Every structure is written in C-alpha cells, then in structure tokens.
Amino acid sequence: MSKDRIEGSAKQAQGAVKEMAGKLTGDAKLQAEGKADKIEGKVQNAVGGVKDAAKKH
C-alpha cells in the first residue's frame, strides 16, 4: 500500500468527521470543507492505487 493510499484514506476519514460535525452544529462551511476533504482523499487514494498497479507490472 502506497503512501498516497494511506494519506488518502486518512483524508477521507477526516473529511467524514468534519462533515458530520458540520451537520450536527449547523455549520455549513465546516460541512462543505468535510465534503471537499472526502473528495480530495478519494482522488489521492485512487492515485495511490494507480501507482501500486503500475509497480506490479
């Protein structure tokens, strides 16, 4: 598992926490930041997956 995949997964988890906190507190900005972090984490995780696949071939 590459560094990108680990960091991407962590970013997704962090985003989920932020998004939930934003929903619970009614803070739309925090909720939007959480969604953005989740998307960024998914992209980073995907990049890591591509890098891992490239190393195997």
mmCIF file as Biopython writes it, N, C-alpha, C and O atoms, coordinates in Angstrom:
data_model
#
loop_
_atom_site.group_PDB
_atom_site.id
_atom_site.type_symbol
_atom_site.label_atom_id
_atom_site.label_alt_id
_atom_site.label_comp_id
_atom_site.label_asym_id
_atom_site.label_entity_id
_atom_site.label_seq_id
_atom_site.pdbx_PDB_ins_code
_atom_site.Cartn_x
_atom_site.Cartn_y
_atom_site.Cartn_z
_atom_site.occupancy
_atom_site.B_iso_or_equiv
_atom_site.auth_seq_id
_atom_site.auth_asym_id
_atom_site.pdbx_PDB_model_num
ATOM 1   N N  . MET A ? 1  ? 0.850   -1.172 0.000   1.0 0.0 1  A 1 
ATOM 2   C CA . MET A ? 1  ? 0.000   0.000  0.000   1.0 0.0 1  A 1 
ATOM 3   C C  . MET A ? 1  ? 0.897   1.235  0.000   1.0 0.0 1  A 1 
ATOM 4   O O  . MET A ? 1  ? 1.811   1.353  0.816   1.0 0.0 1  A 1 
ATOM 5   N N  . SER A ? 2  ? 0.626   2.140  -0.913  1.0 0.0 2  A 1 
ATOM 6   C CA . SER A ? 2  ? 1.473   3.314  -1.062  1.0 0.0 2  A 1 
ATOM 7   C C  . SER A ? 2  ? 1.110   4.410  -0.058  1.0 0.0 2  A 1 
ATOM 8   O O  . SER A ? 2  ? 0.048   4.398  0.566   1.0 0.0 2  A 1 
ATOM 9   N N  . LYS A ? 3  ? 2.016   5.328  0.064   1.0 0.0 3  A 1 
ATOM 10  C CA . LYS A ? 3  ? 1.815   6.475  0.954   1.0 0.0 3  A 1 
ATOM 11  C C  . LYS A ? 3  ? 0.565   7.260  0.546   1.0 0.0 3  A 1 
ATOM 12  O O  . LYS A ? 3  ? -0.180  7.741  1.400   1.0 0.0 3  A 1 
ATOM 13  N N  . ASP A ? 4  ? 0.343   7.385  -0.767  1.0 0.0 4  A 1 
ATOM 14  C CA . ASP A ? 4  ? -0.829  8.119  -1.247  1.0 0.0 4  A 1 
ATOM 15  C C  . ASP A ? 4  ? -2.132  7.466  -0.799  1.0 0.0 4  A 1 
ATOM 16  O O  . ASP A ? 4  ? -3.084  8.156  -0.435  1.0 0.0 4  A 1 
ATOM 17  N N  . ARG A ? 5  ? -2.171  6.157  -0.826  1.0 0.0 5  A 1 
ATOM 18  C CA . ARG A ? 5  ? -3.401  5.454  -0.425  1.0 0.0 5  A 1 
ATOM 19  C C  . ARG A ? 5  ? -3.661  5.617  1.063   1.0 0.0 5  A 1 
ATOM 20  O O  . ARG A ? 5  ? -4.805  5.795  1.480   1.0 0.0 5  A 1 
ATOM 21  N N  . ILE A ? 6  ? -2.615  5.558  1.860   1.0 0.0 6  A 1 
ATOM 22  C CA . ILE A ? 6  ? -2.765  5.729  3.308   1.0 0.0 6  A 1 
ATOM 23  C C  . ILE A ? 6  ? -3.229  7.144  3.628   1.0 0.0 6  A 1 
ATOM 24  O O  . ILE A ? 6  ? -4.170  7.343  4.395   1.0 0.0 6  A 1 
ATOM 25  N N  . GLU A ? 7  ? -2.553  8.123  3.028   1.0 0.0 7  A 1 
ATOM 26  C CA . GLU A ? 7  ? -2.921  9.522  3.280   1.0 0.0 7  A 1 
ATOM 27  C C  . GLU A ? 7  ? -4.317  9.827  2.745   1.0 0.0 7  A 1 
ATOM 28  O O  . GLU A ? 7  ? -5.068  10.589 3.356   1.0 0.0 7  A 1 
ATOM 29  N N  . GLY A ? 8  ? -4.664  9.233  1.605   1.0 0.0 8  A 1 
ATOM 30  C CA . GLY A ? 8  ? -5.995  9.443  1.036   1.0 0.0 8  A 1 
ATOM 31  C C  . GLY A ? 8  ? -7.089  8.896  1.939   1.0 0.0 8  A 1 
ATOM 32  O O  . GLY A ? 8  ? -8.126  9.530  2.130   1.0 0.0 8  A 1 
ATOM 33  N N  . SER A ? 9  ? -6.849  7.722  2.488   1.0 0.0 9  A 1 
ATOM 34  C CA . SER A ? 9  ? -7.832  7.134  3.404   1.0 0.0 9  A 1 
ATOM 35  C C  . SER A ? 9  ? -7.986  7.972  4.668   1.0 0.0 9  A 1 
ATOM 36  O O  . SER A ? 9  ? -9.093  8.154  5.174   1.0 0.0 9  A 1 
ATOM 37  N N  . ALA A ? 10 ? -6.872  8.475  5.168   1.0 0.0 10 A 1 
ATOM 38  C CA . ALA A ? 10 ? -6.912  9.329  6.360   1.0 0.0 10 A 1 
ATOM 39  C C  . ALA A ? 10 ? -7.668  10.620 6.063   1.0 0.0 10 A 1 
ATOM 40  O O  . ALA A ? 10 ? -8.438  11.097 6.896   1.0 0.0 10 A 1 
ATOM 41  N N  . LYS A ? 11 ? -7.451  11.180 4.884   1.0 0.0 11 A 1 
ATOM 42  C CA . LYS A ? 11 ? -8.121  12.424 4.496   1.0 0.0 11 A 1 
ATOM 43  C C  . LYS A ? 11 ? -9.629  12.198 4.366   1.0 0.0 11 A 1 
ATOM 44  O O  . LYS A ? 11 ? -10.430 13.057 4.735   1.0 0.0 11 A 1 
ATOM 45  N N  . GLN A ? 12 ? -9.999  11.034 3.840   1.0 0.0 12 A 1 
ATOM 46  C CA . GLN A ? 12 ? -11.420 10.708 3.732   1.0 0.0 12 A 1 
ATOM 47  C C  . GLN A ? 12 ? -12.059 10.622 5.112   1.0 0.0 12 A 1 
ATOM 48  O O  . GLN A ? 12 ? -13.152 11.146 5.330   1.0 0.0 12 A 1 
ATOM 49  N N  . ALA A ? 13 ? -11.385 9.967  6.031   1.0 0.0 13 A 1 
ATOM 50  C CA . ALA A ? 13 ? -11.916 9.830  7.385   1.0 0.0 13 A 1 
ATOM 51  C C  . ALA A ? 13 ? -12.036 11.191 8.059   1.0 0.0 13 A 1 
ATOM 52  O O  . ALA A ? 13 ? -13.039 11.485 8.709   1.0 0.0 13 A 1 
ATOM 53  N N  . GLN A ? 14 ? -11.015 12.011 7.902   1.0 0.0 14 A 1 
ATOM 54  C CA . GLN A ? 14 ? -11.033 13.361 8.474   1.0 0.0 14 A 1 
ATOM 55  C C  . GLN A ? 14 ? -12.196 14.163 7.882   1.0 0.0 14 A 1 
ATOM 56  O O  . GLN A ? 14 ? -12.887 14.889 8.597   1.0 0.0 14 A 1 
ATOM 57  N N  . GLY A ? 15 ? -12.401 14.026 6.588   1.0 0.0 15 A 1 
ATOM 58  C CA . GLY A ? 15 ? -13.500 14.729 5.931   1.0 0.0 15 A 1 
ATOM 59  C C  . GLY A ? 15 ? -14.853 14.282 6.442   1.0 0.0 15 A 1 
ATOM 60  O O  . GLY A ? 15 ? -15.757 15.099 6.622   1.0 0.0 15 A 1 
ATOM 61  N N  . ALA A ? 16 ? -14.994 12.990 6.676   1.0 0.0 16 A 1 
ATOM 62  C CA . ALA A ? 16 ? -16.258 12.469 7.189   1.0 0.0 16 A 1 
ATOM 63  C C  . ALA A ? 16 ? -16.560 13.032 8.570   1.0 0.0 16 A 1 
ATOM 64  O O  . ALA A ? 16 ? -17.703 13.372 8.875   1.0 0.0 16 A 1 
ATOM 65  N N  . VAL A ? 17 ? -15.528 13.130 9.402   1.0 0.0 17 A 1 
ATOM 66  C CA . VAL A ? 17 ? -15.704 13.684 10.748  1.0 0.0 17 A 1 
ATOM 67  C C  . VAL A ? 17 ? -16.100 15.161 10.654  1.0 0.0 17 A 1 
ATOM 68  O O  . VAL A ? 17 ? -17.022 15.607 11.337  1.0 0.0 17 A 1 
ATOM 69  N N  . LYS A ? 18 ? -15.402 15.907 9.812   1.0 0.0 18 A 1 
ATOM 70  C CA . LYS A ? 18 ? -15.723 17.333 9.642   1.0 0.0 18 A 1 
ATOM 71  C C  . LYS A ? 18 ? -17.151 17.513 9.132   1.0 0.0 18 A 1 
ATOM 72  O O  . LYS A ? 18 ? -17.898 18.360 9.622   1.0 0.0 18 A 1 
ATOM 73  N N  . GLU A ? 19 ? -17.515 16.703 8.141   1.0 0.0 19 A 1 
ATOM 74  C CA . GLU A ? 19 ? -18.850 16.818 7.570   1.0 0.0 19 A 1 
ATOM 75  C C  . GLU A ? 19 ? -19.916 16.537 8.623   1.0 0.0 19 A 1 
ATOM 76  O O  . GLU A ? 19 ? -20.911 17.257 8.713   1.0 0.0 19 A 1 
ATOM 77  N N  . MET A ? 20 ? -19.710 15.497 9.414   1.0 0.0 20 A 1 
ATOM 78  C CA . MET A ? 20 ? -20.678 15.157 10.458  1.0 0.0 20 A 1 
ATOM 79  C C  . MET A ? 20 ? -20.750 16.256 11.514  1.0 0.0 20 A 1 
ATOM 80  O O  . MET A ? 20 ? -21.836 16.615 11.970  1.0 0.0 20 A 1 
ATOM 81  N N  . ALA A ? 21 ? -19.591 16.789 11.899  1.0 0.0 21 A 1 
ATOM 82  C CA . ALA A ? 21 ? -19.570 17.881 12.882  1.0 0.0 21 A 1 
ATOM 83  C C  . ALA A ? 21 ? -20.314 19.095 12.337  1.0 0.0 21 A 1 
ATOM 84  O O  . ALA A ? 21 ? -21.045 19.766 13.066  1.0 0.0 21 A 1 
ATOM 85  N N  . GLY A ? 22 ? -20.122 19.368 11.056  1.0 0.0 22 A 1 
ATOM 86  C CA . GLY A ? 22 ? -20.830 20.485 10.434  1.0 0.0 22 A 1 
ATOM 87  C C  . GLY A ? 22 ? -22.329 20.279 10.427  1.0 0.0 22 A 1 
ATOM 88  O O  . GLY A ? 22 ? -23.089 21.219 10.663  1.0 0.0 22 A 1 
ATOM 89  N N  . LYS A ? 23 ? -22.764 19.050 10.158  1.0 0.0 23 A 1 
ATOM 90  C CA . LYS A ? 23 ? -24.202 18.752 10.176  1.0 0.0 23 A 1 
ATOM 91  C C  . LYS A ? 23 ? -24.773 18.913 11.576  1.0 0.0 23 A 1 
ATOM 92  O O  . LYS A ? 23 ? -25.845 19.487 11.762  1.0 0.0 23 A 1 
ATOM 93  N N  . LEU A ? 24 ? -24.033 18.391 12.568  1.0 0.0 24 A 1 
ATOM 94  C CA . LEU A ? 24 ? -24.531 18.434 13.941  1.0 0.0 24 A 1 
ATOM 95  C C  . LEU A ? 24 ? -24.611 19.852 14.494  1.0 0.0 24 A 1 
ATOM 96  O O  . LEU A ? 24 ? -25.515 20.179 15.263  1.0 0.0 24 A 1 
ATOM 97  N N  . THR A ? 25 ? -23.660 20.687 14.097  1.0 0.0 25 A 1 
ATOM 98  C CA . THR A ? 25 ? -23.630 22.054 14.619  1.0 0.0 25 A 1 
ATOM 99  C C  . THR A ? 25 ? -24.336 23.059 13.724  1.0 0.0 25 A 1 
ATOM 100 O O  . THR A ? 25 ? -24.510 24.218 14.098  1.0 0.0 25 A 1 
ATOM 101 N N  . GLY A ? 26 ? -24.742 22.611 12.538  1.0 0.0 26 A 1 
ATOM 102 C CA . GLY A ? 26 ? -25.391 23.524 11.604  1.0 0.0 26 A 1 
ATOM 103 C C  . GLY A ? 26 ? -24.408 24.450 10.923  1.0 0.0 26 A 1 
ATOM 104 O O  . GLY A ? 26 ? -24.799 25.499 10.411  1.0 0.0 26 A 1 
ATOM 105 N N  . ASP A ? 27 ? -23.129 24.077 10.908  1.0 0.0 27 A 1 
ATOM 106 C CA . ASP A ? 27 ? -22.074 24.887 10.302  1.0 0.0 27 A 1 
ATOM 107 C C  . ASP A ? 27 ? -21.880 24.439 8.853   1.0 0.0 27 A 1 
ATOM 108 O O  . ASP A ? 27 ? -21.211 23.442 8.584   1.0 0.0 27 A 1 
ATOM 109 N N  . ALA A ? 28 ? -22.473 25.186 7.931   1.0 0.0 28 A 1 
ATOM 110 C CA . ALA A ? 28 ? -22.430 24.811 6.517   1.0 0.0 28 A 1 
ATOM 111 C C  . ALA A ? 28 ? -21.005 24.846 5.970   1.0 0.0 28 A 1 
ATOM 112 O O  . ALA A ? 28 ? -20.644 24.027 5.125   1.0 0.0 28 A 1 
ATOM 113 N N  . LYS A ? 29 ? -20.200 25.785 6.447   1.0 0.0 29 A 1 
ATOM 114 C CA . LYS A ? 29 ? -18.820 25.885 5.964   1.0 0.0 29 A 1 
ATOM 115 C C  . LYS A ? 29 ? -18.021 24.644 6.358   1.0 0.0 29 A 1 
ATOM 116 O O  . LYS A ? 29 ? -17.302 24.084 5.530   1.0 0.0 29 A 1 
ATOM 117 N N  . LEU A ? 30 ? -18.140 24.214 7.599   1.0 0.0 30 A 1 
ATOM 118 C CA . LEU A ? 30 ? -17.429 23.028 8.070   1.0 0.0 30 A 1 
ATOM 119 C C  . LEU A ? 30 ? -17.907 21.784 7.320   1.0 0.0 30 A 1 
ATOM 120 O O  . LEU A ? 30 ? -17.111 20.910 6.979   1.0 0.0 30 A 1 
ATOM 121 N N  . GLN A ? 31 ? -19.199 21.718 7.072   1.0 0.0 31 A 1 
ATOM 122 C CA . GLN A ? 31 ? -19.761 20.590 6.334   1.0 0.0 31 A 1 
ATOM 123 C C  . GLN A ? 31 ? -19.201 20.561 4.908   1.0 0.0 31 A 1 
ATOM 124 O O  . GLN A ? 31 ? -18.852 19.493 4.405   1.0 0.0 31 A 1 
ATOM 125 N N  . ALA A ? 32 ? -19.113 21.713 4.259   1.0 0.0 32 A 1 
ATOM 126 C CA . ALA A ? 32 ? -18.568 21.790 2.900   1.0 0.0 32 A 1 
ATOM 127 C C  . ALA A ? 32 ? -17.085 21.423 2.890   1.0 0.0 32 A 1 
ATOM 128 O O  . ALA A ? 32 ? -16.620 20.744 1.974   1.0 0.0 32 A 1 
ATOM 129 N N  . GLU A ? 33 ? -16.339 21.869 3.904   1.0 0.0 33 A 1 
ATOM 130 C CA . GLU A ? 33 ? -14.924 21.515 3.993   1.0 0.0 33 A 1 
ATOM 131 C C  . GLU A ? 33 ? -14.766 19.999 4.138   1.0 0.0 33 A 1 
ATOM 132 O O  . GLU A ? 33 ? -13.866 19.402 3.548   1.0 0.0 33 A 1 
ATOM 133 N N  . GLY A ? 34 ? -15.633 19.395 4.915   1.0 0.0 34 A 1 
ATOM 134 C CA . GLY A ? 34 ? -15.596 17.952 5.093   1.0 0.0 34 A 1 
ATOM 135 C C  . GLY A ? 34 ? -15.841 17.210 3.790   1.0 0.0 34 A 1 
ATOM 136 O O  . GLY A ? 34 ? -15.153 16.237 3.481   1.0 0.0 34 A 1 
ATOM 137 N N  . LYS A ? 35 ? -16.828 17.677 3.026   1.0 0.0 35 A 1 
ATOM 138 C CA . LYS A ? 35 ? -17.108 17.052 1.730   1.0 0.0 35 A 1 
ATOM 139 C C  . LYS A ? 35 ? -15.908 17.193 0.801   1.0 0.0 35 A 1 
ATOM 140 O O  . LYS A ? 35 ? -15.537 16.249 0.104   1.0 0.0 35 A 1 
ATOM 141 N N  . ALA A ? 36 ? -15.309 18.376 0.796   1.0 0.0 36 A 1 
ATOM 142 C CA . ALA A ? 36 ? -14.136 18.616 -0.055  1.0 0.0 36 A 1 
ATOM 143 C C  . ALA A ? 36 ? -12.975 17.715 0.355   1.0 0.0 36 A 1 
ATOM 144 O O  . ALA A ? 36 ? -12.286 17.165 -0.503  1.0 0.0 36 A 1 
ATOM 145 N N  . ASP A ? 37 ? -12.755 17.563 1.655   1.0 0.0 37 A 1 
ATOM 146 C CA . ASP A ? 37 ? -11.683 16.689 2.143   1.0 0.0 37 A 1 
ATOM 147 C C  . ASP A ? 37 ? -11.934 15.236 1.728   1.0 0.0 37 A 1 
ATOM 148 O O  . ASP A ? 37 ? -11.002 14.525 1.353   1.0 0.0 37 A 1 
ATOM 149 N N  . LYS A ? 38 ? -13.187 14.802 1.797   1.0 0.0 38 A 1 
ATOM 150 C CA . LYS A ? 38 ? -13.511 13.437 1.406   1.0 0.0 38 A 1 
ATOM 151 C C  . LYS A ? 38 ? -13.209 13.209 -0.075  1.0 0.0 38 A 1 
ATOM 152 O O  . LYS A ? 38 ? -12.653 12.177 -0.450  1.0 0.0 38 A 1 
ATOM 153 N N  . ILE A ? 39 ? -13.574 14.166 -0.901  1.0 0.0 39 A 1 
ATOM 154 C CA . ILE A ? 39 ? -13.313 14.046 -2.340  1.0 0.0 39 A 1 
ATOM 155 C C  . ILE A ? 39 ? -11.813 14.044 -2.602  1.0 0.0 39 A 1 
ATOM 156 O O  . ILE A ? 39 ? -11.315 13.240 -3.389  1.0 0.0 39 A 1 
ATOM 157 N N  . GLU A ? 40 ? -11.102 14.941 -1.944  1.0 0.0 40 A 1 
ATOM 158 C CA . GLU A ? 40 ? -9.649  15.001 -2.100  1.0 0.0 40 A 1 
ATOM 159 C C  . GLU A ? 40 ? -9.012  13.675 -1.680  1.0 0.0 40 A 1 
ATOM 160 O O  . GLU A ? 40 ? -8.088  13.193 -2.335  1.0 0.0 40 A 1 
ATOM 161 N N  . GLY A ? 41 ? -9.498  13.098 -0.607  1.0 0.0 41 A 1 
ATOM 162 C CA . GLY A ? 41 ? -8.986  11.819 -0.133  1.0 0.0 41 A 1 
ATOM 163 C C  . GLY A ? 41 ? -9.254  10.696 -1.121  1.0 0.0 41 A 1 
ATOM 164 O O  . GLY A ? 41 ? -8.397  9.838  -1.337  1.0 0.0 41 A 1 
ATOM 165 N N  . LYS A ? 42 ? -10.441 10.696 -1.722  1.0 0.0 42 A 1 
ATOM 166 C CA . LYS A ? 42 ? -10.775 9.670  -2.717  1.0 0.0 42 A 1 
ATOM 167 C C  . LYS A ? 42 ? -9.849  9.763  -3.921  1.0 0.0 42 A 1 
ATOM 168 O O  . LYS A ? 42 ? -9.381  8.748  -4.437  1.0 0.0 42 A 1 
ATOM 169 N N  . VAL A ? 43 ? -9.588  10.994 -4.365  1.0 0.0 43 A 1 
ATOM 170 C CA . VAL A ? 43 ? -8.698  11.187 -5.511  1.0 0.0 43 A 1 
ATOM 171 C C  . VAL A ? 43 ? -7.289  10.710 -5.163  1.0 0.0 43 A 1 
ATOM 172 O O  . VAL A ? 43 ? -6.661  9.994  -5.943  1.0 0.0 43 A 1 
ATOM 173 N N  . GLN A ? 44 ? -6.803  11.103 -4.007  1.0 0.0 44 A 1 
ATOM 174 C CA . GLN A ? 44 ? -5.456  10.712 -3.595  1.0 0.0 44 A 1 
ATOM 175 C C  . GLN A ? 44 ? -5.355  9.191  -3.453  1.0 0.0 44 A 1 
ATOM 176 O O  . GLN A ? 44 ? -4.342  8.595  -3.819  1.0 0.0 44 A 1 
ATOM 177 N N  . ASN A ? 45 ? -6.386  8.583  -2.932  1.0 0.0 45 A 1 
ATOM 178 C CA . ASN A ? 45 ? -6.418  7.130  -2.792  1.0 0.0 45 A 1 
ATOM 179 C C  . ASN A ? 45 ? -6.388  6.469  -4.166  1.0 0.0 45 A 1 
ATOM 180 O O  . ASN A ? 45 ? -5.702  5.465  -4.356  1.0 0.0 45 A 1 
ATOM 181 N N  . ALA A ? 46 ? -7.122  7.020  -5.116  1.0 0.0 46 A 1 
ATOM 182 C CA . ALA A ? 46 ? -7.145  6.478  -6.476  1.0 0.0 46 A 1 
ATOM 183 C C  . ALA A ? 46 ? -5.769  6.602  -7.133  1.0 0.0 46 A 1 
ATOM 184 O O  . ALA A ? 46 ? -5.316  5.679  -7.810  1.0 0.0 46 A 1 
ATOM 185 N N  . VAL A ? 47 ? -5.112  7.734  -6.934  1.0 0.0 47 A 1 
ATOM 186 C CA . VAL A ? 47 ? -3.768  7.930  -7.476  1.0 0.0 47 A 1 
ATOM 187 C C  . VAL A ? 47 ? -2.821  6.875  -6.901  1.0 0.0 47 A 1 
ATOM 188 O O  . VAL A ? 47 ? -2.006  6.299  -7.622  1.0 0.0 47 A 1 
ATOM 189 N N  . GLY A ? 48 ? -2.937  6.635  -5.618  1.0 0.0 48 A 1 
ATOM 190 C CA . GLY A ? 48 ? -2.120  5.610  -4.978  1.0 0.0 48 A 1 
ATOM 191 C C  . GLY A ? 48 ? -2.390  4.236  -5.551  1.0 0.0 48 A 1 
ATOM 192 O O  . GLY A ? 48 ? -1.467  3.438  -5.719  1.0 0.0 48 A 1 
ATOM 193 N N  . GLY A ? 49 ? -3.639  3.952  -5.852  1.0 0.0 49 A 1 
ATOM 194 C CA . GLY A ? 49 ? -3.999  2.675  -6.456  1.0 0.0 49 A 1 
ATOM 195 C C  . GLY A ? 49 ? -3.370  2.504  -7.832  1.0 0.0 49 A 1 
ATOM 196 O O  . GLY A ? 49 ? -2.894  1.423  -8.176  1.0 0.0 49 A 1 
ATOM 197 N N  . VAL A ? 50 ? -3.372  3.565  -8.604  1.0 0.0 50 A 1 
ATOM 198 C CA . VAL A ? 50 ? -2.757  3.520  -9.934  1.0 0.0 50 A 1 
ATOM 199 C C  . VAL A ? 50 ? -1.252  3.302  -9.808  1.0 0.0 50 A 1 
ATOM 200 O O  . VAL A ? 50 ? -0.666  2.519  -10.557 1.0 0.0 50 A 1 
ATOM 201 N N  . LYS A ? 51 ? -0.637  3.992  -8.866  1.0 0.0 51 A 1 
ATOM 202 C CA . LYS A ? 51 ? 0.805   3.832  -8.647  1.0 0.0 51 A 1 
ATOM 203 C C  . LYS A ? 51 ? 1.125   2.399  -8.216  1.0 0.0 51 A 1 
ATOM 204 O O  . LYS A ? 51 ? 2.101   1.813  -8.685  1.0 0.0 51 A 1 
ATOM 205 N N  . ASP A ? 52 ? 0.307   1.836  -7.324  1.0 0.0 52 A 1 
ATOM 206 C CA . ASP A ? 52 ? 0.513   0.461  -6.878  1.0 0.0 52 A 1 
ATOM 207 C C  . ASP A ? 52 ? 0.392   -0.506 -8.058  1.0 0.0 52 A 1 
ATOM 208 O O  . ASP A ? 52 ? 1.193   -1.430 -8.198  1.0 0.0 52 A 1 
ATOM 209 N N  . ALA A ? 53 ? -0.619  -0.285 -8.905  1.0 0.0 53 A 1 
ATOM 210 C CA . ALA A ? 53 ? -0.834  -1.163 -10.055 1.0 0.0 53 A 1 
ATOM 211 C C  . ALA A ? 53 ? 0.338   -1.057 -11.034 1.0 0.0 53 A 1 
ATOM 212 O O  . ALA A ? 53 ? 0.753   -2.053 -11.625 1.0 0.0 53 A 1 
ATOM 213 N N  . ALA A ? 54 ? 0.857   0.140  -11.197 1.0 0.0 54 A 1 
ATOM 214 C CA . ALA A ? 54 ? 1.983   0.342  -12.120 1.0 0.0 54 A 1 
ATOM 215 C C  . ALA A ? 54 ? 3.238   -0.354 -11.618 1.0 0.0 54 A 1 
ATOM 216 O O  . ALA A ? 54 ? 4.031   -0.855 -12.416 1.0 0.0 54 A 1 
ATOM 217 N N  . LYS A ? 55 ? 3.423   -0.388 -10.318 1.0 0.0 55 A 1 
ATOM 218 C CA . LYS A ? 55 ? 4.603   -1.042 -9.750  1.0 0.0 55 A 1 
ATOM 219 C C  . LYS A ? 55 ? 4.553   -2.560 -9.940  1.0 0.0 55 A 1 
ATOM 220 O O  . LYS A ? 55 ? 5.590   -3.210 -10.063 1.0 0.0 55 A 1 
ATOM 221 N N  . LYS A ? 56 ? 3.348   -3.113 -9.962  1.0 0.0 56 A 1 
ATOM 222 C CA . LYS A ? 56 ? 3.187   -4.557 -10.107 1.0 0.0 56 A 1 
ATOM 223 C C  . LYS A ? 56 ? 3.477   -5.039 -11.523 1.0 0.0 56 A 1 
ATOM 224 O O  . LYS A ? 56 ? 3.778   -6.214 -11.737 1.0 0.0 56 A 1 
ATOM 225 N N  . HIS A ? 57 ? 3.385   -4.124 -12.490 1.0 0.0 57 A 1 
ATOM 226 C CA . HIS A ? 57 ? 3.566   -4.527 -13.899 1.0 0.0 57 A 1 
ATOM 227 C C  . HIS A ? 57 ? 4.908   -4.150 -14.384 1.0 0.0 57 A 1 
ATOM 228 O O  . HIS A ? 57 ? 5.240   -4.407 -15.541 1.0 0.0 57 A 1 
#
